[in-house]
Amino acid sequence: QVQLVESGGGLVQPGGSLKLSCAASGRGFSVYAMGWYRQAPGKQRDLVATIMGGGSTNYADSVKGRFTISRDNAKNTVYLQMNSLKPEDTAVYYCNADIMVWTPPARSTYWGQGTQVTVSS
């Protein structure tokens, strides 16, 4: 059974920084694209950033220049460094990953449990 476990959320003042982590754990799998999404109260879940296995990245316009996504393939872990945080960044942040389980062969999108990020003075 593969699962994604997130960490790093919390309360931060406007202009501050946080770093989120998300690790895939289990046995017998390969990880392809990984990403972060966020969902504010009463709103839909929106893309924040994605990163392919080779390292190419994509960002939502609202976070370009402030957030950086990265990954450690050896640890099956994706990170989101968030700088210059704004109150409008407040949301539950979810990681996801495109994962191939080897036995039996199956490729699916997995989601983490979510971590709260609150930007407030």
Accessible surface in RSA format (square Angstrom, percent):
REM  Atomic radii and reference values for relative SASA: ProtOr
REM  Chains: A
REM  Algorithm: Lee & Richards
REM  Probe-radius: 1.40
REM  Slices: 20
REM RES _ NUM      All-atoms   Total-Side   Main-Chain    Non-polar    All polar
REM                ABS   REL    ABS   REL    ABS   REL    ABS   REL    ABS   REL
RES GLN A   1   196.80 110.1 138.33 101.1  58.47 139.2  59.91 127.5 136.89 103.8
RES VAL A   2     7.57   5.0   1.47   1.3   6.10  14.7   1.47   1.3   6.10  16.6
RES GLN A   3   104.79  58.6 101.48  74.2   3.31   7.9  24.00  51.1  80.80  61.3
RES LEU A   4     8.77   4.9   0.07   0.0   8.71  21.9   0.07   0.0   8.71  23.4
RES VAL A   5    77.51  51.0  72.98  66.1   4.53  10.9  72.98  63.4   4.53  12.3
RES GLU A   6     9.23   5.3   0.00   0.0   9.23  22.0   0.01   0.0   9.22   7.5
RES SER A   7    64.62  54.6  58.27  77.8   6.35  14.6  44.40  94.5  20.22  28.3
RES GLY A   8    34.27  42.3   0.00   N/A  34.27  42.3  22.71  62.3  11.56  25.9
RES GLY A   9    29.70  36.6   0.00   N/A  29.70  36.6   3.24   8.9  26.46  59.3
RES GLY A  10    29.75  36.7   0.00   N/A  29.75  36.7  29.50  81.0   0.25   0.6
RES LEU A  11   130.39  72.6  98.34  70.4  32.05  80.6  98.34  69.1  32.05  86.2
RES VAL A  12    22.99  15.1  17.47  15.8   5.53  13.3  22.99  20.0   0.00   0.0
RES GLN A  13   122.31  68.4 120.54  88.1   1.77   4.2  32.54  69.3  89.77  68.1
RES PRO A  14    60.81  44.3  39.03  35.6  21.78  79.2  39.48  32.6  21.33 132.5
RES GLY A  15    55.42  68.3   0.00   N/A  55.42  68.3  29.48  80.9  25.94  58.1
RES GLY A  16    21.25  26.2   0.00   N/A  21.25  26.2  20.55  56.4   0.70   1.6
RES SER A  17    58.51  49.4  39.42  52.6  19.10  44.0  22.89  48.7  35.63  49.9
RES LEU A  18    34.71  19.3  29.85  21.4   4.86  12.2  34.71  24.4   0.00   0.0
RES LYS A  19   107.50  52.4  91.99  56.4  15.51  36.9  41.13  37.0  66.36  70.7
RES LEU A  20     0.00   0.0   0.00   0.0   0.00   0.0   0.00   0.0   0.00   0.0
RES SER A  21    30.33  25.6  30.20  40.3   0.14   0.3  13.50  28.8  16.83  23.6
RES CYS A  22     0.16   0.1   0.00   0.0   0.16   0.4   0.16   0.4   0.00   0.0
RES ALA A  23    38.77  35.6  37.98  58.6   0.79   1.8  37.98  53.5   0.79   2.1
RES ALA A  24     8.04   7.4   0.00   0.0   8.04  18.3   0.00   0.0   8.04  21.3
RES SER A  25    48.06  40.6  43.76  58.4   4.29   9.9  42.18  89.8   5.87   8.2
RES GLY A  26    40.85  50.4   0.00   N/A  40.85  50.4  14.39  39.5  26.46  59.3
RES ARG A  27   217.72  91.4 201.87 102.9  15.84  37.7  80.31 109.8 137.40  83.3
RES GLY A  28    29.38  36.2   0.00   N/A  29.38  36.2  16.44  45.1  12.94  29.0
RES PHE A  29    22.88  11.4   9.25   5.7  13.64  35.5   9.25   5.6  13.64  39.0
RES SER A  30    36.86  31.1  31.59  42.2   5.27  12.2  18.59  39.6  18.27  25.6
RES VAL A  31    21.80  14.3   1.73   1.6  20.07  48.4   1.73   1.5  20.07  54.4
RES TYR A  32    83.48  39.0  82.27  46.8   1.21   3.1  56.85  42.7  26.63  32.8
RES ALA A  33    26.40  24.3  25.06  38.7   1.34   3.0  25.15  35.4   1.25   3.3
RES MET A  34     2.71   1.4   0.78   0.5   1.92   4.6   2.09   1.8   0.62   0.8
RES GLY A  35     0.00   0.0   0.00   N/A   0.00   0.0   0.00   0.0   0.00   0.0
RES TRP A  36     0.00   0.0   0.00   0.0   0.00   0.0   0.00   0.0   0.00   0.0
RES TYR A  37    51.75  24.2  51.75  29.4   0.00   0.0  20.50  15.4  31.26  38.5
RES ARG A  38    35.21  14.8  34.17  17.4   1.04   2.5   5.25   7.2  29.95  18.2
RES GLN A  39    60.73  34.0  56.97  41.6   3.76   9.0  10.39  22.1  50.34  38.2
RES ALA A  40    25.67  23.6  21.81  33.7   3.86   8.8  22.12  31.1   3.55   9.4
RES PRO A  41   121.69  88.7  93.72  85.4  27.97 101.7 106.36  87.8  15.33  95.3
RES GLY A  42    91.73 113.1   0.00   N/A  91.73 113.1  44.83 123.0  46.90 105.0
RES LYS A  43   140.32  68.5 127.09  78.0  13.23  31.5  77.96  70.2  62.36  66.4
RES GLN A  44   135.47  75.8 121.32  88.7  14.15  33.7  45.83  97.5  89.64  68.0
RES ARG A  45    89.05  37.4  66.34  33.8  22.71  54.1  21.65  29.6  67.40  40.8
RES ASP A  46    61.66  43.2  58.93  58.7   2.73   6.5  19.92  46.9  41.73  41.6
RES LEU A  47    59.67  33.2  47.96  34.3  11.71  29.4  47.96  33.7  11.71  31.5
RES VAL A  48     0.45   0.3   0.21   0.2   0.24   0.6   0.45   0.4   0.00   0.0
RES ALA A  49     0.00   0.0   0.00   0.0   0.00   0.0   0.00   0.0   0.00   0.0
RES THR A  50    33.27  23.7  33.27  33.7   0.00   0.0  23.38  31.4   9.89  14.9
RES ILE A  51     8.26   4.7   7.85   5.8   0.41   1.0   8.26   5.9   0.00   0.0
RES MET A  52    97.17  50.3  97.17  64.3   0.00   0.0  81.78  69.5  15.40  20.4
RES GLY A  53    35.45  43.7   0.00   N/A  35.45  43.7  21.12  58.0  14.33  32.1
RES GLY A  54    86.33 106.5   0.00   N/A  86.33 106.5  43.31 118.9  43.01  96.3
RES GLY A  55    36.33  44.8   0.00   N/A  36.33  44.8  21.25  58.3  15.08  33.8
RES SER A  56    73.85  62.4  59.42  79.3  14.43  33.2  57.16 121.7  16.70  23.4
RES THR A  57    65.70  46.7  33.02  33.5  32.68  77.9  12.38  16.6  53.32  80.6
RES ASN A  58    77.52  53.5  74.07  71.6   3.45   8.3  22.56  54.3  54.96  53.1
RES TYR A  59    44.82  20.9  36.13  20.6   8.69  22.6  29.38  22.1  15.43  19.0
RES ALA A  60    26.06  24.0  17.31  26.7   8.76  19.9  26.06  36.7   0.00   0.0
RES ASP A  61   118.42  83.0  96.18  95.7  22.25  52.6  37.06  87.2  81.37  81.1
RES SER A  62    67.46  57.0  45.36  60.5  22.10  50.9  51.50 109.7  15.97  22.4
RES VAL A  63     0.26   0.2   0.26   0.2   0.00   0.0   0.26   0.2   0.00   0.0
RES LYS A  64   120.54  58.8 100.39  61.6  20.15  48.0  56.41  50.8  64.12  68.3
RES GLY A  65    88.20 108.8   0.00   N/A  88.20 108.8  44.17 121.2  44.03  98.6
RES ARG A  66    30.36  12.7  25.74  13.1   4.61  11.0  24.52  33.5   5.84   3.5
RES PHE A  67     6.31   3.2   0.00   0.0   6.31  16.4   0.00   0.0   6.31  18.1
RES THR A  68    73.78  52.5  72.87  73.9   0.91   2.2  44.43  59.7  29.35  44.4
RES ILE A  69     5.68   3.2   0.00   0.0   5.68  13.7   0.00   0.0   5.68  15.4
RES SER A  70    47.01  39.7  45.85  61.2   1.16   2.7  34.34  73.1  12.67  17.7
RES ARG A  71    40.26  16.9  11.81   6.0  28.44  67.7   7.35  10.0  32.90  19.9
RES ASP A  72    44.24  31.0  39.35  39.2   4.89  11.6  14.07  33.1  30.17  30.1
RES ASN A  73    85.30  58.8  67.77  65.5  17.53  42.2  34.51  83.1  50.78  49.1
RES ALA A  74   101.38  93.2  57.25  88.4  44.13 100.4  70.13  98.8  31.25  82.8
RES LYS A  75   136.53  66.6 120.47  73.9  16.06  38.2  75.04  67.5  61.49  65.5
RES ASN A  76    42.64  29.4  41.65  40.2   0.99   2.4   1.14   2.7  41.50  40.1
RES THR A  77    11.22   8.0  11.00  11.1   0.22   0.5   6.21   8.3   5.01   7.6
RES VAL A  78     0.02   0.0   0.02   0.0   0.00   0.0   0.02   0.0   0.00   0.0
RES TYR A  79    45.38  21.2  45.38  25.8   0.00   0.0  28.69  21.6  16.68  20.6
RES LEU A  80     0.00   0.0   0.00   0.0   0.00   0.0   0.00   0.0   0.00   0.0
RES GLN A  81    54.20  30.3  53.89  39.4   0.31   0.7  26.02  55.4  28.17  21.4
RES MET A  82     0.00   0.0   0.00   0.0   0.00   0.0   0.00   0.0   0.00   0.0
RES ASN A  83    59.20  40.8  59.20  57.2   0.00   0.0  15.71  37.8  43.49  42.0
RES SER A  84    59.41  50.2  54.57  72.8   4.84  11.2  19.04  40.5  40.37  56.6
RES LEU A  85     2.31   1.3   0.00   0.0   2.31   5.8   0.00   0.0   2.31   6.2
RES LYS A  86    86.34  42.1  85.75  52.6   0.59   1.4  39.56  35.6  46.78  49.8
RES PRO A  87    74.71  54.5  67.58  61.6   7.14  25.9  67.92  56.1   6.80  42.2
RES GLU A  88   125.20  71.9  97.56  73.8  27.64  65.8  63.48 122.8  61.72  50.4
RES ASP A  89     0.50   0.3   0.50   0.5   0.00   0.0   0.00   0.0   0.50   0.5
RES THR A  90    36.26  25.8  32.51  33.0   3.76   9.0  30.53  41.0   5.73   8.7
RES ALA A  91     2.14   2.0   1.64   2.5   0.50   1.1   2.14   3.0   0.00   0.0
RES VAL A  92    42.78  28.2  42.58  38.5   0.20   0.5  42.58  37.0   0.20   0.6
RES TYR A  93     0.00   0.0   0.00   0.0   0.00   0.0   0.00   0.0   0.00   0.0
RES TYR A  94    35.83  16.7  35.83  20.4   0.00   0.0   8.95   6.7  26.88  33.1
RES CYS A  95     0.20   0.2   0.20   0.2   0.00   0.0   0.20   0.5   0.00   0.0
RES ASN A  96    19.89  13.7  19.49  18.8   0.40   1.0   0.01   0.0  19.87  19.2
RES ALA A  97     0.72   0.7   0.00   0.0   0.72   1.6   0.72   1.0   0.00   0.0
RES ASP A  98    35.73  25.0  34.01  33.9   1.72   4.1  13.20  31.1  22.53  22.5
RES ILE A  99     0.01   0.0   0.00   0.0   0.01   0.0   0.00   0.0   0.01   0.0
RES MET A 100    53.62  27.8  53.62  35.5   0.00   0.0  52.42  44.6   1.20   1.6
RES VAL A 101    28.48  18.7  28.48  25.8   0.00   0.0  28.48  24.7   0.00   0.0
RES TRP A 102   140.94  56.6 128.16  62.0  12.77  30.0 125.90  67.1  15.04  24.4
RES THR A 103   118.73  84.4  97.54  98.9  21.18  50.5  70.99  95.4  47.74  72.2
RES PRO A 104   102.63  74.8 100.62  91.7   2.01   7.3 102.22  84.4   0.41   2.6
RES PRO A 105   109.10  79.5  86.36  78.7  22.73  82.6  86.73  71.6  22.37 139.0
RES ALA A 106    49.14  45.2  40.80  63.0   8.34  19.0  48.46  68.2   0.68   1.8
RES ARG A 107   131.09  55.0  98.21  50.1  32.88  78.3  34.93  47.7  96.16  58.3
RES SER A 108    53.22  45.0  44.60  59.5   8.61  19.8  27.88  59.4  25.34  35.5
RES THR A 109    79.42  56.5  54.30  55.0  25.13  59.9  24.41  32.8  55.01  83.2
RES TYR A 110    52.17  24.4  48.90  27.8   3.28   8.5  32.52  24.4  19.65  24.2
RES TRP A 111   105.45  42.3  78.73  38.1  26.72  62.7  60.76  32.4  44.69  72.5
RES GLY A 112     7.53   9.3   0.00   N/A   7.53   9.3   0.76   2.1   6.77  15.2
RES GLN A 113   115.95  64.8  81.19  59.3  34.76  82.8  70.57 150.2  45.38  34.4
RES GLY A 114    13.96  17.2   0.00   N/A  13.96  17.2   0.55   1.5  13.42  30.1
RES THR A 115    20.51  14.6  15.06  15.3   5.45  13.0   8.38  11.3  12.13  18.3
RES GLN A 116    86.41  48.3  77.10  56.3   9.32  22.2  49.52 105.4  36.89  28.0
RES VAL A 117     0.00   0.0   0.00   0.0   0.00   0.0   0.00   0.0   0.00   0.0
RES THR A 118    42.43  30.2  42.43  43.0   0.00   0.0  31.00  41.6  11.43  17.3
RES VAL A 119     4.60   3.0   0.00   0.0   4.60  11.1   0.00   0.0   4.60  12.5
RES SER A 120    56.80  48.0  49.49  66.0   7.31  16.8  20.95  44.6  35.85  50.2
RES SER A 121   125.15 105.8  65.33  87.2  59.83 137.8  46.91  99.9  78.24 109.6
END  Absolute sums over single chains surface
CHAIN  1 A     6440.3       4869.8       1570.4       3473.2       2967.1
END  Absolute sums over all chains
TOTAL          6440.3       4869.8       1570.4       3473.2       2967.1
